[in-house]
Amino acid sequence: MPRWRLAATLIILALAVVSCGLLRAAPDPMVDGWPIGAEIDCTSRADCAALLDLARSGLDRREPGHAAVMRVTLHVEGTLVDPATGDRILLTRSGGAPSVAVFELGDGTVTAIRVGYPGVSREPMVFDEGP
């Protein structure tokens, strides 16, 4: 490879590495301490209704007498971002990928509860506080 091509390749590579550090993804929205990722298409997930029912019972226990639920959606747990640096925070968990149920209530508030399968459990459970 000619020297000029090697130099050009190294410069392009260096610019790519530097630009990756400059281009930061916007943080996912947070609700009740949970980062809210993409909405899950419940038609493609067999356990979606069960997870939403479990989340609803968790909401009723956590906030008895809450306003009427107008809408509930299931989301993948989003990513956390360090507010000081903008870097994504790596989280490792055991078990299946967690989901977050987002409730829109009749009084205009929005609240969230994480549901998922901890460890190797086949029974889902509610996590009612953020990470």
C-alpha positions in Angstrom: 0.0 0.0 0.0 1.4 3.4 -0.9 2.4 5.6 2.0 -0.2 8.3 1.1 -3.0 5.7 1.2 -1.8 4.5 4.6 -1.6 8.0 5.9 -5.1 8.9 4.5 -6.6 5.7 6.0 -5.1 6.4 9.4 -6.4 10.0 9.3 -9.9 8.8 8.4 -9.8 6.2 11.1 -8.7 8.8 13.7 -11.5 11.2 12.6 -14.0 8.4 12.9 -12.9 7.5 16.4 -12.9 11.1 17.5 -16.3 11.8 16.0 -17.8 8.8 17.8 -16.9 10.4 21.0 -18.6 13.7 20.0 -21.8 12.2 18.7 -23.8 11.3 21.8 -27.2 9.8 21.7 -29.9 11.7 23.5 -30.8 10.0 26.8 -33.9 7.9 27.0 -36.8 9.6 28.9 -37.0 8.7 32.6 -40.2 7.9 34.4 -40.1 7.0 38.1 -36.4 6.2 37.8 -36.7 3.9 34.8 -35.3 4.7 31.4 -38.0 4.2 28.8 -36.9 2.6 25.6 -38.9 1.6 22.5 -42.5 0.5 22.8 -43.0 -3.3 22.5 -45.4 -4.5 19.9 -47.7 -6.7 22.1 -49.0 -8.6 19.1 -45.5 -10.2 18.7 -45.0 -11.1 22.4 -47.0 -13.9 24.0 -46.5 -12.8 27.6 -47.4 -9.1 27.0 -50.9 -9.3 28.5 -49.6 -11.1 31.6 -46.8 -8.6 32.1 -49.2 -5.7 31.8 -51.7 -7.3 34.3 -48.8 -7.8 36.7 -47.6 -4.2 36.3 -51.2 -3.0 36.9 -51.4 -5.0 40.1 -48.0 -3.6 41.1 -49.3 0.0 40.5 -52.4 -0.7 42.5 -50.2 -1.9 45.5 -47.7 1.0 45.2 -50.3 3.8 44.6 -53.7 2.7 46.1 -56.4 5.1 45.0 -54.5 6.4 42.0 -56.3 8.1 39.1 -57.9 5.9 36.5 -55.5 4.3 34.0 -56.2 5.9 30.6 -53.5 4.1 28.7 -50.7 1.5 29.4 -47.9 0.5 27.1 -45.0 -1.9 27.5 -41.5 -0.8 26.7 -38.0 -2.2 26.7 -35.9 -0.8 29.5 -33.9 2.1 28.0 -30.3 3.1 28.5 -29.0 5.2 31.4 -26.7 8.1 30.6 -24.2 9.7 32.9 -25.4 13.4 33.0 -21.9 14.7 33.6 -20.2 13.0 30.6 -23.1 11.9 28.3 -21.6 8.4 28.3 -24.0 5.5 28.4 -23.9 3.5 31.6 -23.5 -0.3 31.1 -26.0 -2.3 33.2 -25.7 -6.0 33.5 -28.6 -8.1 34.7 -29.4 -11.8 35.0 -32.5 -13.2 33.5 -34.5 -12.1 30.5 -34.6 -8.6 29.1 -36.6 -6.3 31.5 -39.7 -4.4 30.4 -41.2 -1.2 31.7 -44.9 -0.6 31.8 -45.8 3.1 31.4 -49.2 4.2 32.7 -50.9 7.4 31.6 -53.4 8.3 34.3 -56.6 10.3 34.2 -55.1 13.2 36.2 -52.4 13.7 33.6 -49.6 12.0 35.5 -47.4 9.3 34.0 -45.9 6.6 36.1 -43.9 3.4 35.4 -43.1 0.0 36.9 -40.6 -2.5 35.7 -41.6 -6.1 35.2 -39.5 -9.0 34.2 -38.0 -12.4 34.9 -35.2 -12.2 37.5 -32.4 -14.7 37.2 -33.7 -17.9 35.7 -37.2 -17.5 37.0 -40.1 -18.4 34.7 -42.4 -16.3 36.8 -42.3 -12.6 36.2 -42.2 -10.1 39.0 -42.7 -6.4 39.6 -39.9 -4.0 40.4 -41.5 -0.9 41.7 -38.5 1.4 42.1 -36.0 2.6 39.5 -32.5 1.2 39.2 
